[in-house]
């Protein structure tokens, strides 16, 4: 039985007061006093962020490139898709091209946004664009000084096993890969139809 859709009002919050608490290199923190669209008066702290890109680079044989790097907030090394903060004035495709070249050296002829999400909407303003990168050509990586990356390419089967066994712990990469395998990867779709 299908659930009835509840119609939400399209009103925006009324900001009564806004104060920047912190402004860092990667993000900021703002405190807003507001009246929410529901009429509730409240105070919310918001982590401000310029937005980010996540790149899913697909090689001609279908393998997908991942990078492994140390993530201080987690205290561990993580395998993940190429990703990074968008620079001022960048659109998602330009940001994806820059991040892909910096982290892997690869260039792509085609970028396509396939997912547009808010990773932590309860307090984080970040909007994350996931892009498919195809028709890759190799080149020299030029990571930032604080990025010490290892790069590897994995098949769908290997990636699914990494996700299933907890070897991959990065949420954006898990979401992007599973969405890609389920809704975009034509190799998987054609194979499923034949079975």
N, C-alpha and C positions, 0 to 999 in steps of 0.2 A: 504494500500500500504506500503510495507516494505521500510525502508530507506536504502540507500547504506551506507556501512561502509567506513569511511574515514580512510585510512592507516596512522598511526602516525609513525614517525621515532623512532627507538629504541636507538638512541644516548643518551648518558648521558650528564649531564651538565659538563662544564669544570670549576673546582674551581680554581679561581685565588688567592684568599686569604681567610683564615678562622681564626676567632678569637673567643675564648670562653669569653663571657661577664659575665656569672654567672654560678656557679655550686652549686646547692643545694642538699638536701637530696633526693628529689623526682624527680627533673628534672633539666635541665640546659638550658642556652640560648647561641646560637652561631650566629655570624654574618658572612655570606659568601658573598664574592664578586665573581660573576660567569658569565659565558656565558651560557645561557640556550640552550637546543638542537635546539631551533628555531633561534638561533643566537643573541638573545637580551642580551645585557650586563646589569647587574642589581646587586642590593644588596638585600639579603634576610636575615631576622632574623628567626631562627629556634629554636623551643623549643625541646630540646633533651630529650629523654625518653627511658628507657630500654625495653618497651613493657609491656603489661598487659594481664591478663586473666579474663574472665567473666564466671562464672559457673552457668549452669542451672540444678539444682538438682531436679530430678523427683522421687517422692515417688511411691511405688507400686500401689497406688490407682489413680495415674495420677496427684495428686496435686504437685505444684511446690513451693519450699522453697524460700522465699525472706527475706531480712534483712532490717531493718529500722535504719538509723543512721543520725546523724547531719553532714551536709556538709557545712563547713564554707564559702566556695566560693559562695554558693547560699543563705546562711543565713537561712537555713531551714532544717528540717528533710525530708529525701527521702526514699521511698520504692524502693529497687533495688535488682537485682541479686547479688549473692556473687561475689566480684571482688577485684582485687588488682594488684599491680605492680609485675612483675617478678623479682626475685632476680638474681644476677649474676650467670651465669652457669645453670640456670633452663631452661628446655624446657616447653612448654605450659602444658603438662599433669602433670608434677611435681609441677609447680606453682599452677595449679588448685587444686590438691590434698592438698597442703599446705593451700591455702586460704579457701577451703571448711572446713577443719578440724579446722582451727583457728576461723573462724567466726560462724560456726554452730555446730561443734563437729562431724558432719557426715563424714563417710568414704564412698568412692564409689569403687566398684569392676571394673567399666568400665568408662573411660573418652574418649570422641570422639570430636575432633574439628569439628564443623559444620558451622562455619563462621569465616572468617579472614578478618578484615577490618581496615582501617585507619580512625579513628573517626573525625579528623579535619585536612585534608591533606594540607590546605593552609599555615599552619605555625607549625604544631605539627608533630614530627617524630614518635610518638607512633604508634605501630602496636598492634592491639587488637585481641586476640584469644577468641572466644566464644566456650565453651565446654559443651557438654551434660554429666551429671554425673548420672549414673544409678546403680541399685543394691546397694542401700544405707543402711548403718548400723549406728545407732545413737551412739554418744559418747559425751564426755565433750568438750565444746568449750573452746578455749584459745585465745581470741582476744588480740590484742596489747593494751598497757596501755591507748592509746588515743581513742580506739574504744569502745563505749558504744552501743551495738547492741540489737535490739529486733528482734526475729525471728518468722515467721509465714508461714504456708503453705496455698496456695490458689488453687482453681479449675480454669480451663480454663475460665469458665463463669465469675468468680469473677475477674480474671486478665484482661479480655477483658473490663469489666465494669470499672475497675480502669484506664485503658488506655483511654477509651472513655470519661470518665468524668474528666480527668485531675488529678486524685488522684495519678497517677504515672507520674513523670516528668523526670525521668532519661532516656536519649536517648538510651544508650547501652542496658538497660533492655527492653525498648519498642521494639527496633529492634530485639533483640535476641528472645523475646517471640513471636512476630508476625512471624518471620521467622520459628521458631519452630512449631507454630500452623499451618502455611500454608504448610510447606514442609517436616516436619519430624514426627510429632505426628501421629502415626498410628491409634490411637483411633479416632481422628478427620477424618482422611482419610477414614477409614472403614465406619464410620457413614455417611459421605457425599455420599459414593457410594451406600449405602442402600436407601437413600432418592430419 
